[in-house]
Amino acid sequence: MKEFLLTTPAQAVIWVSMGLLLSLLGWYLVGTFRGRMDDDQQMASNLLTNFREMHHEGDIDDSEFRTIKTVLGEKLHEELKDEDDKG
């Protein structure tokens, strides 16, 4: 049996099988971590509230807050549109 495993075709099958298993494991792990990253993202409304507090405390100026509000307003609009499509 050991002699068979040392032949070139048997070695090729073993290495290809190991490569496929490692590829599947990598695909699974990447998918798992990407799913977690999506769960960690804050909603635009929460971000806007945080930036509004920062503006009120003087951490960011008026022009920065307007820029942030514009960007988050577009994102909030997209989130509301996605919720309407789901529900």
N, C-alpha and C positions, 0 to 999 in steps of 0.2 A: 504494500500500500504506500509506503514511504517513497518508493521508487516512482510510482505513478504521480505523486504530488510534486516531484522534482522535474517532471517533463514540462516542456515549454507550453503546450496547450493548457495543461492543468494550472500552471502558474498564471497564464493570461486570464483564465476564468476567475481565479482567486483574486487577482489584482483589480479586474474590472468590477467584480462583485463588491469588493471593499470600497472602490471609488464611488459606486452607486449608493451604497449605504451611507458613506460620509456626505455625499451630495444631498441625499434625502434628509439626513440629520441637520445639515446646514440650512436647508430650505425650511424645515420645521422651526428651527430656532429663530431665524430671521422673521418668519411670519408671527411667531409668538411675541417677539420684542416690538415689532411694528404695531401689533394690536394694542399692546400696553401703552405705547407712545400716543396713540390716538385717544385713549381713555384719559391721559394726563392733560390734554389740552383744555384750557379754560374757554368758556363761552365768551363771545364778544361783549355781552352785556356785563359780565363780571369784570372783564378787563377795563371796560369803559368806566365802571364804578371806581376801580382802583386808580385809574389815571385822573379821574375827577377829584378824588381825595388828594392825590399828589399835587394837582394844580391848586387846590384850595390851600394846601399847606405851603405852597410856594416852591415846591421842588422842581416844577417845570413851568415855563412861561406861557403866555397866551398863544403865541404862534405855534409852539410845540404842541400844546393841547388841541388847537384847531386841526393841525395835521393829523394827530392821532385820532381825533374824533371823526375826521373824514374817512380815514382808512377803516376804522372799526365800524363806522356807520355802514359802509359797503359790506363788510363781513357780517354784521348783524342782519342786514337785509337778506343776504344769502342764507343765513341760518334760519330765519323765519320762513323763507321760501321753501327750504328743505323740509321744515317741520310741517308746512301746509301740504306738501307733496306726500309725506308719509301718513299724515292723519287724515 
